[in-house]
Amino acid sequence: MDGQLYKVQTRFLFRAHIRVKIPASFDDAVFDRLFSVMESFDRQYNSHTAGSYIDRINRNAGRFVEVDAETVSMLEQAVSFSELSDGGYDITVMPLIRLWGFYKDRVTSIPTDQEIAAIRRFVDYRGIDVDGTRARIRKGQEIVTGSFIKAWALDRMVAEMRAMGIDDGIINAGGSTIYALAPDISQAWDVSVADPLDSGKVYTVSLCNQCFSTSSQSQIYVTIAGRRYGHILDPRTGYPSPNRLVCMTSDNCAIGDMASTALFVETAETFSGSMAAISRRYPVEGFLVDASGCCVRSEGAVFREMA
């Protein structure tokens, strides 16, 4: 990319800053066209957007709601990851997220085992029922799209870029999802992420028409009695995962983001087995850094570690 000139725009969508960098030869109007793709997804599919398809499913829990083909595809993909991870990934986890206080101004105590057990009965991906162009969840359930919706929209933006003839550029969606386009491997983009608890330890990967997805507890958490509890909960236990970081490379942003979330609730001992199960179905590679700083990689991971 030596000598190439670029232009950049950043807009706030999906509760994140989305930064798009493209060759300077393209007109500024291109940004409006690209961001409109993500804006449309934000309106139609974000569980936090009133009136979206997912919001309607949540508000009508227990009853079928008419949806479109995109919603069906999202739900089926999410259920697929839930099955592959034995329930470690579950988009019906929202009742537990609320229990832990992530939508409260102030949290003073952690939930009791009894409170967690009572809420966990509503967290079950098998309650997602798709029938043609209709979908429903069980009463008491609630879907949250945070683990995939931004990435899903990013895949559509990348497709739009290609349709416009853009084969060089990079999109950074809040730091957790990054897609790099390049004409060939010699023009790959280097992307780095630091260990959340050890900024001196940095992991770097070169991306050429690939996505880099990360999950960590460093930015979204609640503090209770002086201790931080991250927002990525293990649906199987009801408690936050203590891990530091999971990073994935993939050809598809939604797949990468779902995989990074699914694997974040694994341990250093179980990561490899779960990673293998997912990679047999989807082309993903990556690593996990657990609470102690131990790093476990998949067999094909090509990340460079610098300390």
WOLINBEL-V246940 format. One record per pair of residues at least 24 apart in sequence whose C-alpha atoms are under 6 Angstrom apart, sorted by the first residue. I is the first residue (numbers start at 1). J is the second residue. Records with the same first field share a line. If there is no record, write none. Layout:
I->J ; J
This chain:
1->187
16->174
17->174
18->172 ; 173 ; 174
19->171 ; 172
20->171
21->169 ; 170
22->169
34->157
37->157
38->153
41->153
47->144 ; 145
57->136
58->142
61->137 ; 138 ; 139
62->137 ; 138 ; 139
63->136
64->134 ; 135 ; 136
65->134 ; 135
66->133 ; 134
67->133 ; 134
88->235 ; 262
89->262
90->125
91->143 ; 144
92->123 ; 142 ; 143
93->123
94->142 ; 144
108->224
109->224
116->238
148->254 ; 257 ; 258
151->253 ; 254
152->254
155->253
176->213 ; 214
177->212 ; 213
178->211 ; 212
179->210 ; 211
180->207 ; 208 ; 209 ; 210
181->208 ; 209
182->208 ; 209
200->307
201->306 ; 307
202->305 ; 306
203->304 ; 305
204->303 ; 304
205->303
210->250 ; 251
211->249 ; 250 ; 251 ; 253
212->248 ; 249
213->247 ; 248 ; 256 ; 257
214->246 ; 247
215->245 ; 246 ; 260
216->244 ; 245
234->265
241->265
242->291
243->290 ; 291
244->289 ; 290 ; 291
245->288 ; 289
246->287 ; 288
247->286 ; 287
248->285 ; 286
249->284 ; 285
250->284
